[in-house]
Amino acid sequence: MKKQLGIFLAGVMVVVPLIVTVWVILWVGGAIDGLVKSSVKAVSPKSGVEDWWFSGLGVILAIVGIYFIGLLTRLWGFRWMLGLIDRIFSRLPGVKSIYESVRDILSLFGGDASKTGQAVRYRVPGTEIDLLGIRTSTNPVATEGSDKVAVYLPMSYMIGGPTVYVDPESVEPIDMSVEEVMKVAAIAGASTGKTTDKK
């Protein structure tokens, strides 16, 4: 019975991640498709969108549109306009919190992740406990005048975590990218890629 249970659990480990991944992809794709379709209807209500629209077209148009905007960011005039929008959004109460939070979260996974922070190991003072974190600032505004550094500690199996202000001596840079730190934290350090178990 124990052997059969092990075989069943092995099947679960294969099937469940696939099902969840496919479901998330379809759900996100459906949401994007519906949003783009609604936008086309709003811009051109007499276009007869229902007659020529097919499932997935919205995702294709969104990808093409985002890529086109990426190309525009190479132009000085477009970058200036984005900078103006950024400054306006960063000054609007309420909007500022949402805009800056989403922007900073995306930057953790984008090409500018190195500018957002540095992967570190934080040793809790007086203990032998090490925490994986991201040093986000060496001169945080909240502790202006002190020598503290800001370290974000991502929590496992969830988005979020505390930001602590600690002595620089308790923080040690490690050879990991910010993306790798977030991935390790997301799965609580579990990994099927490597193992140190010895039999």
CORBELHU-V453920 format. One record per residue. N is the residue number from 1. OMEGA is omega as a letter, one per 30 degrees, with the letter a starting at -180 (none if undefined). Layout:
N	OMEGA
N	OMEGA
This chain:
1	a
2	l
3	l
4	l
5	l
6	l
7	l
8	l
9	l
10	l
11	l
12	a
13	l
14	a
15	a
16	l
17	l
18	a
19	a
20	a
21	l
22	a
23	l
24	l
25	l
26	a
27	l
28	l
29	l
30	l
31	l
32	a
33	l
34	a
35	l
36	l
37	l
38	l
39	l
40	l
41	a
42	a
43	a
44	a
45	a
46	a
47	a
48	a
49	a
50	a
51	a
52	a
53	l
54	a
55	a
56	a
57	l
58	l
59	l
60	l
61	l
62	l
63	l
64	a
65	l
66	l
67	l
68	l
69	l
70	l
71	a
72	a
73	l
74	a
75	a
76	a
77	a
78	l
79	l
80	l
81	l
82	l
83	l
84	l
85	l
86	a
87	l
88	a
89	a
90	a
91	a
92	l
93	a
94	l
95	a
96	a
97	a
98	a
99	a
100	l
101	l
102	l
103	a
104	l
105	l
106	a
107	l
108	a
109	a
110	a
111	a
112	a
113	a
114	l
115	a
116	a
117	l
118	l
119	a
120	l
121	a
122	l
123	l
124	a
125	l
126	a
127	l
128	a
129	l
130	l
131	l
132	a
133	l
134	l
135	a
136	l
137	l
138	l
139	a
140	a
141	a
142	a
143	a
144	a
145	l
146	l
147	a
148	l
149	a
150	l
151	l
152	a
153	a
154	a
155	a
156	l
157	l
158	l
159	l
160	a
161	a
162	l
163	a
164	l
165	a
166	l
167	a
168	a
169	a
170	a
171	l
172	l
173	l
174	a
175	l
176	l
177	l
178	l
179	a
180	l
181	a
182	l
183	l
184	l
185	a
186	a
187	l
188	l
189	a
190	l
191	l
192	a
193	a
194	l
195	l
196	l
197	l
198	a
199	none
